[in-house]
Amino acid sequence: MQNYPQEPEDDELFEHHRIEVDKKQQLLRIDKFLMDRLPNVTRNRVQKGIDDAFIKVNEQAVKSNYKVRPGDIITIALPEPPRDTDIKPENIPLDIVYEDDDLMVVNKPAGMVVHPAYNNWEGTLVNALVYHFRNLPTMQDNEGRPGLVHRIDKDTSGLLVIAKTELAMQGLARQFFDHSIERTYYALVWGEPDPEEGTIDVNLGRSLKDRRVTTAFPEGDMGRHAVTHYKTLQRLRYVTLLQCNLETGRTHQIRAHLTYLGHPLFNDATYGGDKVLKGTQFSKYKSFVDNCFKLMPRQALHAKSLGFKHPRTGEWKQFDTELPRDFIEVLEKWEHYVQYN
């Protein structure tokens, strides 16, 4: 008996394509058939769409080895509405830390989405990139994200490297794959981690209850391998400033790993850090924390430094950026509070 993928709720999907197979069509695997019919799509993406039951034949889920027959009706429905895939160039200023003919390093502000996606089609870093630069390369299976080798979350600030040539794209992608890129983040977390420094080596994956959240799978039976190294930089009684270094680069890795450790990022609403998790119950203290939240209305995470071998010259390039103003002001407020209370 064949095991077919669990079908998503139809009322949650939007039809993107509807194809009626020609009556003279010879038998052909559906993944190969769709690769010939759909623009800018890879076999991996087609197979994932089949596995997720977003692609159906005659309203029924099928497997990748299903052979298309004359008269079949193939529908492709996805969780987000269809739209023009062209990226709109937008004249958004870029804070460029470094640039040469092959690559550049930008300092992304908090609040900027890195690439267009559902509910964020405009105002992204990619919209800015396609305005300022032409013919940026695109990584395989990364359509619609020219120049991107990695990304950071919308409300995380800090450094990103952008590839301007195919050589840079391939060379940087290889270093990310090999985990040889140096990535240092500063994170303000609730509580005081014990021990003061260590390594979190715990699988991470999408939560089974909420796909917007990444969760830890300490048994290692699910998720993907993820490693974060951390050390304490400054203890502030109720919160701690940590340095975090990524060995892998999973979605929300630092946010999820520190939550697993019991120390969510300060004001990280997705992971519960937007509440008073340490400290007294006095109204004065709660007001102080609320004022900090207003000063920094996002998770306290900054991609502070980035190091890699230049893909053309082989020279080690190291970049560092200062903490943004909101992060500095919140740190100063905590320093003052613990000194005088």
Secondary structure, DSSP 8 states (H G I E B T S, - for coil): ---------GGG-EEEEEEE--TT---EEHHHHHHHHSTT--HHHHHHHHHTT-EEETTEE--TT-EE-TT-EEEEEESS-----S---------EEEE-SSEEEEEE-TT--SS-BTTB-SSSHHHHHHHH-SS----TT-TT-TTBS----TT-EEEEEEE-SHHHHHHHHHHHHHT-SEEEEEEEEES--SSSEEEEE-EEEE-SS-TTSEEEETTSSSSB--EEEEEEEEEETTEEEEEEEESS--TTHHHHHHHHHT--BTT-GGGTTTS--SS---HHHHHHHHHHHHHS-S--EEEEEEEEE-TTT--EEEEE----HHHHHHHHHHHHHHHH-
